[in-house]
Amino acid sequence: MKPEEIVEKYCFYQLAEGDLILSKSFLKAIDENTEKKITNALIQCTILSYCRPFKECRGVYRKYRLSKKFIPNNLKQIHQEMIHYRDKVFAHTDVELRNPKLIRWEGKSGYVYPMQFKGLSPAIFEKNIPNIISSIESVQSAIAREIKEMKPFLDEIE
């Protein structure tokens, strides 16, 4: 690997670490808050920032993403649920998942077309906060190991 590629990979890991720190800070803010709307928003922000480095990140020399091997087996389910919610609910508006039903009502000035749809709330993650924290910390440890392995190569770059 060329020196500039090593530097870029190191920078990716540092940025990923920053995303995880941000994710944990959102979870800590939940403890200080009692309003449901704010809690839900903080959970959504947690999931978005946690998932970011597991998605394709474009560098100058290549594309990066954190490996699934960074997730311990006992936390793979909560990790997959967060990725799923990020992909289908928070980062995109997937009609299929919401299963909308259009309704036609006759109003005073003509028809109106409200819809019913499946509600998807980040509140389902509230009971899993301890597992989310464990997952974040496991990934942080894996990143720290990767960075430690890169250090001798970084030390040789002039």
C-alpha positions as CSV (number, residue, x, y, z in Angstrom):
1,M,0.0,0.0,0.0
2,K,1.3,3.5,-0.9
3,P,2.0,5.9,1.9
4,E,-0.9,8.2,0.8
5,E,-3.3,5.2,0.9
6,I,-2.1,4.3,4.4
7,V,-2.8,7.9,5.5
8,E,-6.2,7.9,3.8
9,K,-7.2,4.7,5.5
10,Y,-6.0,6.0,8.9
11,C,-8.1,9.1,8.3
12,F,-11.1,7.0,7.5
13,Y,-10.7,5.1,10.8
14,Q,-10.3,8.4,12.7
15,L,-13.5,9.8,11.0
16,A,-15.3,6.6,11.9
17,E,-14.2,6.9,15.5
18,G,-15.6,10.5,15.4
19,D,-19.0,9.2,14.2
20,L,-19.1,6.6,17.0
21,I,-18.2,9.3,19.6
22,L,-21.0,11.4,18.3
23,S,-23.4,8.5,18.4
24,K,-22.5,7.9,22.1
25,S,-23.0,11.6,22.9
26,F,-26.6,11.4,21.5
27,L,-27.3,8.4,23.8
28,K,-25.9,10.3,26.8
29,A,-28.2,13.2,26.0
30,I,-31.2,10.9,26.3
31,D,-30.5,10.5,30.0
32,E,-30.9,14.3,30.4
33,N,-34.2,14.5,28.5
34,T,-37.7,13.3,29.3
35,E,-39.6,14.6,26.2
36,K,-40.5,11.7,23.9
37,K,-40.0,13.6,20.6
38,I,-36.5,14.7,21.6
39,T,-35.6,11.1,22.7
40,N,-36.8,9.7,19.4
41,A,-34.8,12.3,17.5
42,L,-31.7,11.5,19.6
43,I,-32.1,7.8,18.9
44,Q,-32.4,8.6,15.2
45,C,-29.3,10.7,15.3
46,T,-27.5,7.9,17.2
47,I,-28.4,5.3,14.5
48,L,-27.5,7.6,11.6
49,S,-24.0,8.4,13.1
50,Y,-23.4,4.8,14.1
51,C,-24.2,3.4,10.7
52,R,-22.4,6.0,8.7
53,P,-19.0,4.2,8.7
54,F,-20.6,0.9,7.8
55,K,-21.8,2.4,4.6
56,E,-19.7,3.1,1.5
57,C,-17.4,6.1,2.2
58,R,-15.5,7.5,-0.8
59,G,-11.9,8.3,-0.5
60,V,-9.5,9.7,-3.0
61,Y,-7.8,6.3,-3.6
62,R,-10.5,3.8,-2.8
63,K,-13.9,3.3,-1.0
64,Y,-14.1,2.4,2.6
65,R,-16.5,0.9,5.1
66,L,-16.1,-0.7,8.5
67,S,-16.1,-4.5,8.4
68,K,-19.0,-6.5,9.9
69,K,-16.2,-8.5,11.7
70,F,-16.0,-5.5,14.1
71,I,-19.4,-6.5,15.5
72,P,-19.4,-9.3,18.1
73,N,-21.8,-12.2,17.4
74,N,-24.0,-11.3,20.4
75,L,-24.5,-7.8,19.0
76,K,-25.1,-8.6,15.3
77,Q,-28.9,-8.5,15.6
78,I,-29.1,-5.0,17.1
79,H,-26.4,-3.9,14.6
80,Q,-28.6,-5.3,11.7
81,E,-31.7,-3.7,13.1
82,M,-30.0,-0.3,13.2
83,I,-28.6,-0.7,9.7
84,H,-32.2,-1.7,8.5
85,Y,-33.8,1.3,10.1
86,R,-31.1,3.6,8.8
87,D,-31.6,2.3,5.2
88,K,-35.3,2.0,5.2
89,V,-36.6,4.7,7.5
90,F,-34.1,7.4,8.5
91,A,-32.1,7.8,5.3
92,H,-34.7,7.0,2.7
93,T,-38.5,7.1,2.3
94,D,-39.2,3.5,1.3
95,V,-42.9,3.2,0.4
96,E,-42.9,-0.6,0.6
97,L,-41.9,-0.6,4.2
98,R,-44.5,1.9,5.2
99,N,-47.3,0.0,3.4
100,P,-49.5,3.2,2.7
101,K,-53.2,3.0,2.0
102,L,-54.8,5.9,0.3
103,I,-58.2,6.9,1.6
104,R,-60.7,9.1,-0.3
105,W,-62.9,11.4,1.7
106,E,-65.4,13.7,0.4
107,G,-65.1,17.2,1.8
108,K,-67.0,20.4,1.4
109,S,-64.8,21.5,-1.5
110,G,-64.2,18.2,-3.1
111,Y,-62.3,15.1,-2.3
112,V,-59.3,14.8,-0.1
113,Y,-56.8,11.9,-0.1
114,P,-55.2,11.3,3.3
115,M,-53.4,8.0,3.8
116,Q,-52.8,5.5,6.6
117,F,-49.3,4.0,6.9
118,K,-47.3,1.8,9.2
119,G,-45.7,4.0,11.8
120,L,-42.0,3.3,12.4
121,S,-40.7,4.9,15.5
122,P,-37.1,4.9,16.8
123,A,-38.6,4.3,20.2
124,I,-38.2,0.5,19.6
125,F,-34.5,1.1,20.2
126,E,-34.9,2.7,23.6
127,K,-35.0,-0.6,25.5
128,N,-31.8,-1.6,23.6
129,I,-29.6,1.4,24.6
130,P,-27.3,-0.8,26.7
131,N,-26.7,-3.1,23.6
132,I,-26.2,-0.1,21.3
133,I,-23.6,1.2,23.7
134,S,-21.9,-2.2,23.8
135,S,-21.9,-2.3,20.0
136,I,-20.4,1.2,19.7
137,E,-17.7,0.3,22.2
138,S,-16.9,-3.0,20.5
139,V,-16.5,-1.2,17.2
140,Q,-14.3,1.5,18.8
141,S,-12.1,-1.2,20.2
142,A,-11.8,-2.8,16.8
143,I,-10.9,0.5,15.2
144,A,-8.3,1.1,17.9
145,R,-6.7,-2.3,17.1
146,E,-6.6,-1.4,13.4
147,I,-5.0,2.0,14.1
148,K,-2.4,0.4,16.4
149,E,-1.4,-2.0,13.6
150,M,-1.1,1.0,11.2
151,K,1.1,3.1,13.5
152,P,4.5,1.5,12.5
153,F,3.7,2.2,8.8
154,L,2.6,5.8,9.6
155,D,5.8,6.3,11.6
156,E,7.9,5.5,8.5
157,I,6.1,8.0,6.3
158,E,8.0,11.2,5.8
